[in-house]
Amino acid sequence: MAYDLALADEIRSVLDGEPELTERRMFGGLAFLVNGHLAVGVRGSGIIVRVGADAAEELVRTTAATRAMMGARVMTGWLDVGADSLGTEAELSAWVRRGVGYARSLPPK
């Protein structure tokens, strides 16, 4: 699956200056890792965000985000956020920061 290069650049702008940040091609997209933990990734024209299981349940109920899938498997604690929910810099930044915050809550790898 191809991913949106412009969206990847926008995420880079949001993450500019973020310590311990790495990028890696994964799952047909581009992943942004913090302290070795995947925080957010670009898949197609949307993003996948790691928020943790409890937050994911709440966000599925209160936003347009959906549970992330890898093949037929639900990825617990991960959300797919479509392009329609990333229309402004503030919306994108909020999702990216949420993923980074969760990744930072985990012990470094």
HELIX and SHEET records of a PDB file:
HELIX    1   1 LEU A    5  LEU A   15  1                                  11    
HELIX    2   2 ALA A   53  THR A   62  1                                  10    
HELIX    3   3 ALA A   83  SER A   85  5                                   3    
HELIX    4   4 GLU A   89  ARG A  104  1                                  16    
SHEET    1   A 6 LEU A  21  MET A  26  0                                        
SHEET    2   A 6 GLY A  29  VAL A  34 -1                                        
SHEET    3   A 6 HIS A  37  ARG A  43 -1                                        
SHEET    4   A 6 GLY A  46  ARG A  50 -1                                        
SHEET    5   A 6 ARG A  73  VAL A  81 -1                                        
SHEET    6   A 6 THR A  66  MET A  70 -1                                        
END                                                                             
